[in-house]
Amino acid sequence: MRQRPDWTWTAAPALALGLGVVLAAAGLVLGRPDVALLGAPLLLTAALGRQRPPAGEAGLDVAVDSRLDRREDGSTRPRVEYRVGLAVPPGTELALVRLRLVGGRSRVLAVGPGTTELRGEVALLGVSGPQEVARAELGLATGDAALVAGPLGPVSAERVLAPAFAPVADLPLPPGLRGLSGVHDSSRPGQGGDFRDVGPFVPGDRLRRIDWRTTARRSSTPGEVSELYVRRSLATSDAAAVVVLDSRDDVGEVVAQWGANRAERRGTSSLHLARQAASALAAGTVRRGDRVGFCELGGAHRATAVGSGDRHLRRVLAAVATTRAAGVLSGVRRLPPVPPAALVYVLSTFLDDVAGAAARTWRSRGHRVVAVDVLPAPRLGGSTPAQRLAHRVVAAEREDRLEDLRSVGVEVVSWAGAAGTAGRRAQLRALSRRRPAPRGAVGAR
C-alpha cells in the first residue's frame, strides 16, 4: 500500500521561535548579550524547521512465509516468518512502525530513513482457522519533528491453519437414499445390492442371473423347462449429508475469558473444535462414497453445494478451515438449503436457542438431525465466584436445550466430552447402528 503522506506541522517550530524571541528580547532589555545569544540556536532551529514537506510516496506491506519448526521430540509447531516492507520518502528523518503480532504482543520500532524492511519470526496459536500474523502501521517525522505524517495503514497479513482431524469411519445414515448408484442398499429392485428374491424371467433380466436350481425345481414336466427364474437384487443408492457450522461466536475453554475472549488466553476454542468435527464428518462421508455439503449458520452465510469426490472434499475442507467467528449473536432469517431426505449435522455450542431452533425445524421436515456439541470442557481456574455462578446457570440452561432437542428426535453427540476421542467414536458408532426415526416421530432414541 503506497500513498502520498499528509504532512502536518507540529508545535516544535513555533515553540522554538517563541522561546528564541523571548530570550533575545530579555538579553537586549537586561543588557546581557549572553542571554540574547542563547536564543540564537532556537531561532536558527525555527528557521530551518520551516522547510518544505518531503516529496514522494510512503507505504508499507506485510507478507508471511510459513515453515515448520521441528522440536526434539519429533512434534511440529507451526511458525511463520513475517516481513514488513517500508517505503520512506527522501527527507524523512525518522519512521515509527507500530507492530502487533499474533498472540497479543505489540511493539513500536524506530527505524532510520534507509531501512526498507523488517523481518521476524513468530509462532502461531495452537488453534485452527485464520490467524492475523502481523498488523503494522507507519508514522513519519522530519528533523526535530517539525513535520509528521501518519499513521499509514494498518496493513495486516494472516495465515490459515487447517485443523488436524481423522475421518470418522462409522456414520449414521439419513432416512432416505437418493441416486441411481452408491454403496447403500435401497428399497427398490435393481442391480448391485444384496439379494432380494427370486422371480420369473422378464425382458431386460440378464442371463447370468438365471437361477437354474429354482427353474428346474419349479418345472412342471421333468426334463423340460417351462419358465425361467432369476435371482433379483436390490438397487444401490448414496446418502447426502450437510454439515452446518454455527459460526456466530467463538467461545474458549477458560471461563474467566468468556467476557474478554482474547484468543491468546482463552485456550481451545469452540470454533476450533467445530472445524475439527466438520472436517472429520465431511471426510468420513466422502470416503464412504456418499455426498456432503457445508454451510455456515450465521457469519458469512457461505455454502458449498452437496457433492462427492476428492476434489469436492478439498473445497469443503478449505471452506471449513477459513471459517471465522462473526461476533454477532443475532438470529438467522433464512435457513441454509438442505437436499430432501438428507442427514444434517448441526455443530454449535448451543449457548442460545438459534442453532437448536434450526435443528428442530429440519427435524420437523423429515431430516435426520445430529446435534454436535462443540463447547470445550470448561476450565474454572482463575474465575471469580460470580463467574462460577454464572457458568452454572448457563450450563443448566444449555443442558435444558439439549434435552429439548432429544425430546423431538434430534440426536446429540458431544465432540469434547470427558471420554475424549473414544467416547466420541462410540457415540457415532451407536448412531450408525440405529435406524433413523420416521418423520414426525418424537422421543426416538
C-alpha positions in Angstrom: 0.0 0.0 0.0 1.6 3.2 -1.2 0.2 6.7 -0.9 1.4 10.3 -0.6 1.5 11.1 3.1 -0.4 14.0 4.5 2.2 16.1 6.3 1.2 18.4 9.2 3.1 20.9 11.2 3.8 20.3 14.8 4.2 22.9 17.6 8.0 22.4 17.7 9.0 25.3 15.2 6.5 27.7 16.9 7.8 26.9 20.4 11.4 27.3 19.2 10.6 30.6 17.6 8.7 32.0 20.6 11.4 31.0 23.1 14.2 32.4 20.9 12.4 35.7 20.6 11.8 35.9 24.4 15.5 35.2 25.1 16.7 37.7 22.6 14.4 40.4 24.0 15.4 39.6 27.5 19.0 39.9 26.6 18.5 43.3 25.0 16.4 44.7 27.9 18.8 43.4 30.6 21.9 44.3 28.6 23.0 40.7 28.7 24.5 39.6 25.4 25.0 36.1 26.7 21.3 35.7 27.3 20.5 37.0 23.8 22.9 34.5 22.3 21.0 31.7 24.0 18.1 32.4 21.8 20.1 32.3 18.5 20.1 28.4 18.3 16.4 28.4 18.9 15.8 31.0 16.2 18.0 29.1 13.8 16.1 25.8 14.6 12.8 27.6 13.9 14.1 28.9 10.6 15.4 25.5 9.5 12.2 23.8 10.6 10.1 25.9 8.2 11.1 23.5 5.4 9.1 22.1 2.6 7.4 18.7 3.2 9.3 15.8 1.8 8.1 14.8 -1.7 7.4 11.3 -2.6 5.1 8.4 -1.6 5.3 6.3 1.6 3.8 2.9 2.3 4.3 -0.5 3.9 3.3 -4.0 3.2 3.2 -7.2 5.3 4.0 -10.7 3.9 4.1 -14.0 5.6 6.2 -17.1 4.8 5.4 -20.3 6.6 7.6 -23.1 7.8 7.5 -25.9 10.3 9.8 -25.8 13.3 10.6 -29.4 14.4 11.2 -30.0 18.1 13.5 -32.6 19.6 10.6 -34.9 20.5 9.5 -35.1 16.8 6.4 -33.0 17.0 5.8 -30.0 14.8 5.0 -26.5 15.9 3.7 -24.1 13.2 5.8 -21.0 12.9 5.8 -18.2 10.4 8.3 -15.6 9.2 6.9 -12.2 8.6 8.3 -9.4 6.6 7.3 -5.7 6.8 8.3 -3.8 3.7 8.8 0.0 4.1 8.8 2.9 1.6 10.0 6.1 3.2 10.2 9.4 1.1 13.5 11.2 0.9 13.9 13.9 3.6 12.3 11.8 6.3 14.4 11.7 9.5 12.5 9.0 11.4 10.0 6.3 10.8 8.0 4.6 13.5 6.4 1.2 12.9 3.8 0.0 15.3 3.7 -3.8 15.0 1.2 -6.1 16.6 1.9 -9.8 16.3 -0.2 -12.9 16.8 -0.6 -13.8 20.5 -1.2 -10.1 21.5 2.4 -8.9 21.5 2.8 -5.3 20.4 5.8 -3.2 19.9 6.9 0.2 18.4 10.1 0.2 16.4 12.0 3.3 15.4 13.9 2.9 12.1 16.1 5.1 10.1 15.4 6.5 6.6 17.5 3.9 4.9 15.5 0.9 6.3 13.5 -0.9 3.6 12.2 -3.9 5.6 11.8 -5.6 8.9 11.9 -9.3 9.5 11.0 -11.6 12.3 9.6 -14.9 13.3 6.6 -15.8 15.5 4.7 -19.0 16.5 1.0 -19.3 15.6 -1.6 -20.1 18.2 -2.4 -23.7 18.8 -5.9 -23.5 17.2 -7.0 -23.8 13.6 -8.6 -21.2 11.3 -7.5 -17.8 10.1 -4.9 -16.0 12.3 -3.7 -12.5 11.8 0.1 -12.9 12.0 1.2 -9.3 11.9 -0.5 -5.9 11.7 1.6 -2.8 11.0 1.2 1.0 11.0 3.7 3.6 9.8 4.4 7.0 11.2 6.9 9.6 9.7 8.7 12.6 11.1 11.2 15.1 9.7 14.2 16.7 11.5 13.3 18.0 15.0 9.8 16.6 14.5 8.7 19.7 12.7 6.6 17.8 10.3 4.8 14.5 11.0 2.6 12.2 8.9 0.5 9.2 9.6 -0.2 6.7 10.8 -0.5 5.0 7.5 -2.3 1.7 7.5 -3.0 -0.6 9.2 -1.8 -3.3 6.9 -2.0 -6.9 8.0 -1.3 -10.4 6.8 -2.9 -13.6 8.0 -2.3 -17.3 7.8 -4.9 -20.1 7.7 -4.1 -23.1 9.8 -6.1 -26.2 8.8 -7.4 -28.4 11.6 -5.9 -31.7 12.4 -8.5 -34.5 12.1 -9.1 -38.1 11.4 -12.0 -39.2 9.1 -14.9 -40.7 11.0 -15.4 -44.3 10.0 -18.9 -45.1 11.5 -21.5 -42.6 10.5 -25.3 -42.7 10.6 -27.5 -42.8 7.5 -30.3 -40.4 6.6 -33.9 -41.6 6.5 -33.9 -41.8 2.7 -31.4 -42.6 -0.1 -31.1 -40.9 -3.4 -29.4 -41.5 -6.7 -29.1 -44.5 -9.0 -25.8 -45.8 -7.7 -24.0 -45.8 -4.5 -22.8 -48.0 -1.6 -26.0 -48.5 0.3 -28.9 -50.9 -0.4 -32.1 -49.1 -1.3 -35.7 -50.4 -1.0 -36.3 -50.7 -4.8 -35.2 -53.5 -7.1 -32.1 -53.1 -9.3 -28.5 -54.2 -9.7 -25.6 -54.1 -7.4 -27.2 -54.7 -4.0 -28.0 -57.6 -1.7 -30.3 -60.5 -2.6 -34.0 -59.5 -2.8 -36.0 -62.5 -4.0 -36.4 -65.0 -6.9 -38.9 -64.2 -9.7 -39.9 -65.1 -13.2 -37.6 -64.0 -16.0 -38.8 -60.9 -17.8 -37.3 -59.0 -20.7 -34.3 -57.0 -19.5 -33.1 -59.5 -17.0 -29.5 -60.7 -17.5 -29.0 -64.4 -18.5 -26.2 -64.8 -15.9 -28.7 -64.2 -13.1 -30.9 -67.2 -14.0 -31.3 -69.5 -11.0 -31.2 -72.9 -12.7 -32.0 -74.8 -9.5 -35.2 -72.9 -8.9 -36.1 -73.2 -12.6 -35.6 -77.0 -12.5 -37.4 -77.4 -9.2 -40.5 -75.5 -10.4 -40.6 -77.1 -13.8 -44.0 -78.9 -14.4 -42.5 -81.6 -16.7 -39.3 -83.3 -15.7 -36.5 -82.6 -18.2 -38.4 -79.7 -19.7 -38.1 -76.0 -18.8 -41.4 -74.2 -18.9 -40.4 -70.9 -17.3 -37.1 -69.4 -16.2 -36.5 -67.9 -12.8 -33.9 -65.2 -11.9 -32.3 -64.1 -8.7 -33.3 -60.4 -8.2 -31.3 -57.9 -6.0 -31.8 -54.5 -4.5 -30.5 -51.4 -6.2 -27.8 -49.3 -4.6 -28.0 -45.6 -3.7 -25.9 -43.0 -2.0 -26.7 -40.8 1.0 -26.5 -37.0 1.3 -25.2 -35.2 4.4 -25.0 -31.5 5.1 -22.6 -30.1 7.8 -24.0 -26.9 9.3 -21.5 -24.9 11.4 -22.7 -22.2 13.8 -20.0 -19.5 13.3 -21.7 -16.7 15.1 -19.3 -16.8 18.1 -16.2 -18.5 19.3 -16.0 -19.5 23.0 -12.9 -20.7 24.7 -12.4 -23.3 27.5 -11.2 -20.7 30.1 -14.4 -19.5 31.7 -12.7 -16.4 33.1 -12.0 -15.2 29.5 -15.6 -15.6 28.2 -16.1 -11.8 28.6 -12.8 -10.6 27.1 -12.5 -13.6 24.8 -8.8 -12.9 23.9 -7.5 -15.6 21.5 -4.1 -16.0 23.2 -5.7 -16.6 26.7 -8.9 -18.5 26.1 -7.3 -21.9 25.3 -9.0 -24.3 23.0 -12.0 -22.6 21.3 -15.4 -23.9 20.2 -14.8 -22.9 16.6 -11.5 -24.9 16.6 -13.4 -28.0 17.7 -16.2 -27.2 15.2 -13.6 -27.1 12.4 -12.2 -30.4 13.5 -15.6 -32.0 13.7 -16.8 -30.6 10.4 -13.6 -31.8 8.6 -13.8 -35.3 10.2 -17.5 -35.7 9.3 -17.1 -34.4 5.8 -14.1 -36.6 5.1 -15.7 -39.7 6.5 -18.9 -39.1 4.4 -16.9 -38.7 1.2 -14.7 -41.7 1.9 -17.8 -43.9 2.4 -18.9 -43.0 -1.1 -21.6 -40.5 -0.2 -22.2 -36.8 -0.9 -21.6 -34.0 1.5 -22.2 -30.2 1.6 -21.2 -27.5 4.0 -22.7 -24.2 5.1 -22.5 -21.7 7.9 -25.3 -20.8 10.3 -24.6 -17.0 10.6 -21.4 -15.3 9.8 -20.7 -15.0 6.1 -23.5 -17.4 5.2 -21.2 -19.3 2.9 -22.3 -22.6 1.4 -20.7 -25.4 -0.6 -23.2 -27.4 -2.6 -23.6 -31.2 -2.0 -21.1 -33.2 -3.9 -18.7 -36.1 -3.8 -15.1 -37.0 -4.7 -11.7 -35.9 -3.6 -11.8 -32.6 -5.4 -15.1 -31.6 -3.8 -13.8 -32.7 -0.4 -10.8 -30.3 -0.8 -13.3 -27.5 -1.5 -15.3 -28.4 1.7 -12.1 -28.6 3.8 -10.9 -25.2 2.5 -14.2 -23.6 3.4 -14.2 -25.2 6.9 -10.6 -24.0 7.6 -11.3 -20.4 6.6 -14.4 -20.1 8.8 -14.2 -17.3 11.2 -16.4 -16.0 14.0 -18.9 -13.4 13.1 -19.0 -12.0 16.6 -22.7 -11.1 16.3 -25.2 -13.3 18.2 -28.2 -12.5 16.0 -30.8 -14.8 14.8 -31.0 -16.5 11.4 -33.6 -15.1 9.0 -33.3 -17.9 6.4 -32.1 -21.4 7.0 -29.5 -22.8 4.6 -30.9 -25.1 1.8 -30.8 -28.8 2.6 -31.5 -31.5 0.0 -34.5 -33.8 0.5 -34.0 -36.8 2.9 -30.6 -35.6 3.9 -28.6 -36.1 7.1 -28.0 -32.8 8.8 -25.1 -32.2 11.3 -25.6 -29.0 13.4 -22.3 -28.0 15.0 -22.8 -25.4 17.8 -22.2 -24.6 21.4 -26.0 -24.3 22.0 -25.5 -21.4 24.3 -28.6 -19.8 22.9 -31.6 -21.2 21.0 -30.8 -20.2 17.5 -29.0 -23.4 16.4 -31.5 -25.5 18.4 -34.4 -23.9 16.6 -32.8 -24.6 13.2 -32.2 -28.3 14.2 -35.9 -28.6 15.3 -37.0 -27.1 12.0 -35.0 -29.6 9.9 -36.2 -32.4 12.1 -39.8 -31.4 11.5 -39.2 -31.5 7.8 -38.3 -35.2 7.9 -34.5 -34.9 8.0 -32.3 -36.9 10.4 -30.6 -34.3 12.5 -27.5 -34.9 14.7 -26.6 -32.0 17.0 -22.8 -32.0 17.6 -22.0 -30.1 20.8 -18.6 -28.4 20.3 -18.4 -26.4 23.6 -14.9 -27.1 25.1 -14.7 -28.7 28.5 -14.7 -25.7 30.9 -11.6 -24.6 32.9 -12.7 -22.7 36.0 -9.3 -21.9 37.3 -8.8 -18.2 37.9 -12.5 -17.4 37.7 -14.3 -15.3 40.3 -17.2 -16.7 42.4 -19.6 -14.6 40.3 -18.2 -16.1 37.1 -18.5 -19.6 38.6 -22.2 -19.0 39.5 -22.9 -17.5 36.0 -21.3 -20.6 34.4 -23.5 -22.9 36.4 -26.6 -21.1 35.3 -25.5 -21.1 31.6 -24.6 -24.8 31.8 -28.0 -25.6 33.3 -29.9 -23.7 30.6 -27.7 -25.3 27.9 -28.5 -28.8 29.2 -32.2 -28.0 29.0 -31.9 -27.0 25.4 -30.1 -30.2 24.6 -32.7 -32.2 26.4 -35.5 -30.4 24.4 -33.7 -31.4 21.2 -33.6 -35.1 22.3 -37.3 -35.0 23.0 -38.1 -34.1 19.4 -35.9 -36.8 17.9 -32.7 -34.8 17.4 -29.7 -37.0 18.3 -26.9 -35.3 20.4 -23.2 -36.1 20.2 -20.6 -34.4 22.4 -17.4 -33.7 20.5 -15.5 -32.5 23.5 -16.8 -34.9 26.1 -15.0 -36.3 29.1 -14.4 -39.6 27.3 -12.4 -38.0 24.6 -11.9 -39.5 21.1 -13.0 -43.0 22.2 -16.3 -41.7 23.7 -17.0 -39.6 20.6 -16.4 -42.6 18.3 -18.7 -44.8 20.5 -21.5 -42.2 20.2 -21.2 -42.1 16.4 -21.0 -45.9 16.2 -24.2 -46.2 18.2 -25.9 -43.7 15.9 -24.7 -45.7 12.8 -26.4 -48.8 14.1 -29.6 -47.1 15.0 -32.3 -46.9 12.3 -33.5 -43.3 11.7 -36.8 -42.4 13.2 -39.7 -41.9 10.8 -41.0 -38.4 10.1 -42.9 -36.9 12.9 -41.5 -39.4 15.5 -40.9 -37.9 18.9 -38.6 -39.3 21.6 -36.8 -41.7 19.3 -33.5 -42.8 21.0 
